[in-house]
Amino acid sequence: MGINGGRNLRGIEGKPEEEGLYQRVNVSLPPSMLRQLDKYCKEEERPRSWVIQKAIEDWLKKKGYRE
């Protein structure tokens, strides 16, 4: 996870990335939750970012913010 608070990252040439591409955010988790997340990621062979993105996507759908 990144530490830049969701600001646009700079591309290879130093230009801001285009709108619509991924932005990095910093997330703090309790140690026990991080251990559970890492165990799940290892078992499913998925990166943390993918699992967290899918969890947020599902939560937003449940709350009516995404179709």
DORO-22736 format. One record per residue (C-alpha): residue in one letter; z, x, y; residue number from 1. Coordinates in nm, 2 decimals, always signed. Example, Ala and Ser with C-alpha at 12.3 -4.5 7.8 and 13.67 -1.06 7.14 Angstrom:
% DORO-22736
[rec 'A',[+0.78,+1.23,-0.45],1]
[rec 'S',[+0.71,+1.37,-0.11],2]
% end
This chain:
% DORO-22736
[rec 'M',[+0.00,+0.00,+0.00],1]
[rec 'G',[-0.07,+0.11,+0.35],2]
[rec 'I',[+0.15,+0.17,+0.65],3]
[rec 'N',[-0.07,+0.07,+0.94],4]
[rec 'G',[+0.05,-0.29,+0.98],5]
[rec 'G',[-0.29,-0.46,+0.91],6]
[rec 'R',[-0.49,-0.29,+1.18],7]
[rec 'N',[-0.86,-0.22,+1.10],8]
[rec 'L',[-0.91,+0.10,+0.91],9]
[rec 'R',[-1.16,+0.36,+1.04],10]
[rec 'G',[-1.48,+0.41,+0.85],11]
[rec 'I',[-1.61,+0.74,+0.74],12]
[rec 'E',[-1.79,+0.79,+1.07],13]
[rec 'G',[-1.48,+0.69,+1.27],14]
[rec 'K',[-1.61,+0.34,+1.35],15]
[rec 'P',[-1.39,+0.03,+1.29],16]
[rec 'E',[-1.48,-0.15,+0.97],17]
[rec 'E',[-1.68,-0.47,+1.01],18]
[rec 'E',[-1.50,-0.80,+1.03],19]
[rec 'G',[-1.46,-0.96,+0.69],20]
[rec 'L',[-1.38,-0.64,+0.51],21]
[rec 'Y',[-1.04,-0.57,+0.37],22]
[rec 'Q',[-0.75,-0.47,+0.60],23]
[rec 'R',[-0.45,-0.27,+0.48],24]
[rec 'V',[-0.10,-0.42,+0.52],25]
[rec 'N',[+0.25,-0.29,+0.44],26]
[rec 'V',[+0.46,-0.50,+0.20],27]
[rec 'S',[+0.83,-0.43,+0.11],28]
[rec 'L',[+0.95,-0.55,-0.23],29]
[rec 'P',[+1.29,-0.53,-0.40],30]
[rec 'P',[+1.29,-0.25,-0.66],31]
[rec 'S',[+1.32,-0.49,-0.95],32]
[rec 'M',[+1.02,-0.69,-0.84],33]
[rec 'L',[+0.82,-0.38,-0.80],34]
[rec 'R',[+0.90,-0.27,-1.15],35]
[rec 'Q',[+0.79,-0.61,-1.28],36]
[rec 'L',[+0.47,-0.59,-1.08],37]
[rec 'D',[+0.39,-0.24,-1.21],38]
[rec 'K',[+0.46,-0.35,-1.56],39]
[rec 'Y',[+0.23,-0.65,-1.53],40]
[rec 'C',[-0.04,-0.43,-1.36],41]
[rec 'K',[-0.03,-0.18,-1.64],42]
[rec 'E',[-0.05,-0.44,-1.91],43]
[rec 'E',[-0.34,-0.62,-1.74],44]
[rec 'E',[-0.51,-0.30,-1.63],45]
[rec 'R',[-0.53,-0.42,-1.27],46]
[rec 'P',[-0.43,-0.25,-0.94],47]
[rec 'R',[-0.13,-0.37,-0.74],48]
[rec 'S',[-0.36,-0.48,-0.46],49]
[rec 'W',[-0.57,-0.70,-0.68],50]
[rec 'V',[-0.26,-0.87,-0.83],51]
[rec 'I',[-0.09,-0.92,-0.49],52]
[rec 'Q',[-0.42,-1.05,-0.34],53]
[rec 'K',[-0.46,-1.31,-0.62],54]
[rec 'A',[-0.10,-1.42,-0.59],55]
[rec 'I',[-0.13,-1.48,-0.21],56]
[rec 'E',[-0.47,-1.65,-0.27],57]
[rec 'D',[-0.30,-1.89,-0.52],58]
[rec 'W',[-0.01,-1.95,-0.29],59]
[rec 'L',[-0.24,-2.03,+0.01],60]
[rec 'K',[-0.44,-2.27,-0.21],61]
[rec 'K',[-0.12,-2.44,-0.32],62]
[rec 'K',[-0.01,-2.48,+0.04],63]
[rec 'G',[-0.35,-2.62,+0.15],64]
[rec 'Y',[-0.47,-2.32,+0.35],65]
[rec 'R',[-0.76,-2.23,+0.12],66]
[rec 'E',[-1.00,-2.44,-0.08],67]
% end
